[in-house]
Amino acid sequence: MTMPLAAEALAAGYGVREVLTDVTRAFPAGRVTALLGENGAGKSTLLKALAGIVPARRGTVRLGGRPLSEIPRREAARALGYLQQGFEPLFPIVARELVLLGRTPWRTAFGAPSARDRAAVEAALGEMDAGALAETDLGAMSGGERQRVLLARVLASEPGVLLLDEPTANLDPRHRFLVLDAMRRRAEAGGAVVFSTHELDIAASGADDAMLLSGGRVLAAGPVADTLTEPLLSALFRVAACVTPGANGRPLVSLGPARPR
């Protein structure tokens, strides 16, 4: 499904606090974009604004060229898959039933899950190496197991756009690469993928593009070879950055001691 996403002069925040200011960027179909920045830079808020969870104070989010605010909620929910940080269930629920909730935009109000719904659930659990957890309660899982099930819920909805907040958090190296592969497959199928991360190796190896956010504004945006550079990363994180060429021209990044504020 080809589904480009874009922010145009976007501002968003909470209460009297404006977290994002004048963010303009296209997130094209077929590409994976990493959001980078310090804590509080606006990464999570940008993902929520792109998902329509936090309304734009100014500017516009466009999905497939249309203002997101004008797209019916059910249609938008089918197109956008959003993974939040720190999900806590309100009641006991096993993995299979949680992942089935990802099919809600495709189901009728009182209809039983269709064969397609159940197939999508099993496929998503398998893709996230979580099939063995299908009948396990979410509260009995480790942080990494829970993260894989939550990702499966997003994938089960078969969205054209993935908006993922720290998707590799709590994951071991094998499962981090499994998630990167899943994001890459969605992009290669014509989807747009945007994810936040503090892991520079994940951004460098898994993304086509990067957006560097500082104080709610865009410091830089573009291909990773142009954005994950020593001057930009040193300015973004206020540490000494070392960048060397890696495989396929992708940068290898390491950070040094913090600089004085």
C-alpha positions as CSV (number, residue, x, y, z in Angstrom):
1,M,0.0,0.0,0.0
2,T,1.5,3.3,-1.1
3,M,0.7,5.9,1.6
4,P,3.0,9.0,1.9
5,L,2.9,11.1,5.1
6,A,3.9,14.7,5.6
7,A,4.0,17.4,8.3
8,E,3.7,21.0,7.1
9,A,4.7,23.8,9.5
10,L,3.5,21.5,12.3
11,A,3.2,22.7,15.9
12,A,1.9,20.6,18.8
13,G,2.1,20.4,22.5
14,Y,0.2,19.8,25.8
15,G,-1.7,22.4,27.8
16,V,0.3,25.7,27.7
17,R,3.5,23.9,26.7
18,E,4.4,23.8,23.0
19,V,6.7,20.9,22.3
20,L,7.0,21.0,18.5
21,T,7.4,24.2,16.5
22,D,7.4,24.5,12.7
23,V,8.2,20.9,11.8
24,T,8.0,20.4,8.0
25,R,9.0,17.1,6.5
26,A,7.8,14.5,4.1
27,F,8.0,10.8,5.1
28,P,7.8,9.1,1.7
29,A,6.4,5.7,0.9
30,G,9.2,3.2,0.5
31,R,11.5,4.7,3.1
32,V,12.3,4.3,6.8
33,T,12.9,7.4,8.8
34,A,14.6,7.5,12.3
35,L,13.8,10.3,14.7
36,L,16.8,11.2,16.9
37,G,17.2,13.7,19.8
38,E,17.7,14.1,23.5
39,N,14.9,13.3,26.0
40,G,12.2,15.9,25.6
41,A,13.2,16.9,22.1
42,G,9.8,16.1,20.7
43,K,10.2,12.7,19.1
44,S,7.2,11.1,20.9
45,T,5.1,14.1,20.4
46,L,5.8,14.2,16.7
47,L,4.8,10.5,16.4
48,K,1.6,11.2,18.3
49,A,0.8,14.3,16.1
50,L,1.5,12.2,12.9
51,A,-0.9,9.6,14.3
52,G,-3.6,12.2,15.1
53,I,-3.5,11.4,18.8
54,V,-2.2,14.9,19.6
55,P,-3.9,17.5,17.5
56,A,-1.9,20.1,15.5
57,R,-2.0,23.6,17.1
58,R,-0.8,25.0,13.8
59,G,0.1,23.5,10.5
60,T,-1.1,20.2,8.9
61,V,-0.5,16.5,8.8
62,R,-1.2,15.0,5.4
63,L,-1.8,11.3,4.8
64,G,-1.9,10.3,1.2
65,G,-2.0,14.0,0.3
66,R,-5.2,14.6,2.3
67,P,-5.3,16.5,5.6
68,L,-5.4,13.9,8.4
69,S,-8.0,16.0,10.3
70,E,-10.4,15.5,7.3
71,I,-10.0,11.7,7.0
72,P,-12.7,9.6,8.8
73,R,-11.3,8.1,12.0
74,R,-11.8,4.5,10.9
75,E,-10.1,5.1,7.5
76,A,-7.2,6.7,9.3
77,A,-7.0,3.9,11.8
78,R,-6.7,1.4,9.0
79,A,-3.8,3.3,7.4
80,L,-1.8,4.3,10.5
81,G,-0.2,1.8,12.9
82,Y,1.1,3.5,16.1
83,L,3.3,1.9,18.8
84,Q,3.4,3.9,22.0
85,Q,5.9,3.7,24.8
86,G,5.1,2.2,28.2
87,F,1.8,0.5,27.4
88,E,0.1,-1.0,30.5
89,P,-3.0,-3.2,30.1
90,L,-6.0,-2.2,32.2
91,F,-7.0,-5.8,32.6
92,P,-5.5,-9.3,32.3
93,I,-5.1,-10.2,28.6
94,V,-3.2,-12.9,26.7
95,A,-1.1,-12.1,23.8
96,R,-3.3,-13.5,21.0
97,E,-6.3,-11.5,22.2
98,L,-4.2,-8.3,22.6
99,V,-2.9,-8.7,19.0
100,L,-6.4,-9.3,17.8
101,L,-7.2,-5.8,19.1
102,G,-5.0,-4.6,16.2
103,R,-7.7,-5.8,13.8
104,T,-10.4,-3.5,15.4
105,P,-10.4,-1.0,12.5
106,W,-11.3,-3.8,10.1
107,R,-14.0,-5.5,12.1
108,T,-17.7,-4.8,12.5
109,A,-18.9,-3.6,15.9
110,F,-20.2,-6.9,17.1
111,G,-18.9,-9.4,14.5
112,A,-16.7,-12.3,15.4
113,P,-13.1,-12.2,14.1
114,S,-12.9,-13.3,10.5
115,A,-10.6,-15.9,9.0
116,R,-8.5,-13.0,7.7
117,D,-8.4,-11.4,11.1
118,R,-7.1,-14.6,12.8
119,A,-4.6,-15.2,10.0
120,A,-3.2,-11.7,10.4
121,V,-2.9,-12.2,14.1
122,E,-1.0,-15.5,13.7
123,A,1.2,-14.0,11.0
124,A,2.1,-11.0,13.2
125,L,2.9,-13.1,16.2
126,G,5.1,-15.4,14.1
127,E,6.9,-12.4,12.5
128,M,7.8,-11.1,16.0
129,D,8.9,-14.5,17.2
130,A,6.0,-14.4,19.7
131,G,3.9,-17.4,18.6
132,A,4.9,-19.3,21.7
133,L,3.5,-16.5,23.9
134,A,0.1,-16.5,22.3
135,E,-1.7,-17.8,25.4
136,T,0.5,-16.0,27.9
137,D,-0.8,-13.1,29.9
138,L,0.9,-9.8,29.2
139,G,1.6,-9.2,32.9
140,A,3.6,-12.4,33.1
141,M,6.0,-11.4,30.3
142,S,9.5,-9.9,30.3
143,G,9.9,-6.4,28.9
144,G,11.3,-7.8,25.7
145,E,8.5,-10.3,25.3
146,R,5.9,-7.7,25.9
147,Q,7.5,-5.4,23.3
148,R,7.3,-8.0,20.6
149,V,3.7,-8.7,21.3
150,L,2.9,-5.0,21.2
151,L,4.7,-4.7,17.9
152,A,2.7,-7.7,16.7
153,R,-0.5,-5.9,17.5
154,V,0.5,-3.0,15.3
155,L,1.6,-5.2,12.4
156,A,-1.6,-7.2,12.6
157,S,-3.6,-4.2,11.5
158,E,-1.7,-4.2,8.2
159,P,-1.3,-0.4,8.1
160,G,0.3,1.5,5.2
161,V,2.2,3.7,7.7
162,L,4.1,2.6,10.8
163,L,4.7,5.1,13.6
164,L,6.8,3.4,16.2
165,D,8.0,4.9,19.4
166,E,11.2,3.2,20.5
167,P,10.3,-0.1,18.8
168,T,13.6,-1.8,19.8
169,A,13.5,-0.9,23.5
170,N,14.1,-3.9,25.8
171,L,15.0,-6.2,22.9
172,D,18.1,-8.4,22.7
173,P,20.3,-8.1,19.6
174,R,18.5,-10.9,17.6
175,H,15.1,-9.4,18.1
176,R,16.3,-5.9,17.4
177,F,17.4,-7.1,13.9
178,L,14.1,-8.9,13.5
179,V,12.2,-5.6,14.1
180,L,14.5,-3.8,11.7
181,D,13.7,-6.5,9.0
182,A,10.0,-6.1,9.6
183,M,10.3,-2.3,9.1
184,R,12.3,-2.8,6.0
185,R,9.8,-5.2,4.5
186,R,7.0,-2.7,5.1
187,A,8.9,0.0,3.3
188,E,9.8,-2.2,0.4
189,A,6.1,-3.0,0.0
190,G,5.4,0.7,-0.4
191,G,4.7,1.7,3.2
192,A,6.2,4.7,5.1
193,V,7.9,3.9,8.4
194,V,8.9,6.5,11.0
195,F,10.4,5.4,14.3
196,S,12.1,7.0,17.3
197,T,15.3,5.7,18.9
198,H,18.2,6.5,21.1
199,E,20.3,3.7,19.6
200,L,22.5,5.3,16.9
201,D,23.5,1.9,15.5
202,I,19.8,1.1,14.9
203,A,19.3,4.4,13.1
204,A,22.4,4.0,11.0
205,S,21.7,0.4,10.0
206,G,17.9,0.4,9.8
207,A,16.9,3.8,8.4
208,D,17.1,5.4,5.0
209,D,16.6,8.9,6.4
210,A,17.0,10.6,9.8
211,M,15.4,13.6,11.4
212,L,17.3,15.3,14.2
213,L,15.1,17.1,16.7
214,S,16.4,19.6,19.2
215,G,14.1,21.6,21.4
216,G,11.1,20.8,19.3
217,R,12.6,22.0,16.1
218,V,14.3,20.2,13.2
219,L,18.1,20.5,13.4
220,A,18.6,18.5,10.2
221,A,16.8,16.0,8.1
222,G,17.7,13.8,5.1
223,P,19.5,10.6,4.2
224,V,21.5,9.0,7.1
225,A,24.8,9.6,5.3
226,D,24.1,13.4,5.4
227,T,22.5,13.6,8.8
228,L,24.5,11.2,11.0
229,T,27.6,13.2,10.7
230,E,30.1,14.2,13.4
231,P,29.2,17.9,13.5
232,L,25.4,17.4,13.6
233,L,25.5,14.5,16.1
234,S,27.9,16.5,18.3
235,A,25.6,19.4,18.3
236,L,22.5,17.3,18.8
237,F,23.7,15.3,21.8
238,R,26.4,17.7,23.1
239,V,29.0,15.0,23.1
240,A,32.0,14.2,20.8
241,A,30.8,12.1,17.9
242,C,33.0,9.9,15.8
243,V,31.6,8.7,12.4
244,T,33.3,6.3,10.0
245,P,32.1,4.7,6.8
246,G,30.5,1.3,7.2
247,A,29.0,-1.3,4.9
248,N,27.1,-0.1,1.9
249,G,28.1,3.5,2.8
250,R,26.2,3.5,6.0
251,P,27.8,5.4,8.9
252,L,29.3,3.8,12.0
253,V,28.7,6.1,14.9
254,S,30.3,6.2,18.4
255,L,29.9,8.9,21.0
256,G,32.5,10.3,23.5
257,P,32.4,12.1,26.8
258,A,29.7,14.8,27.4
259,R,30.6,18.3,26.6
260,P,30.1,21.1,29.2
261,R,26.7,22.8,28.9
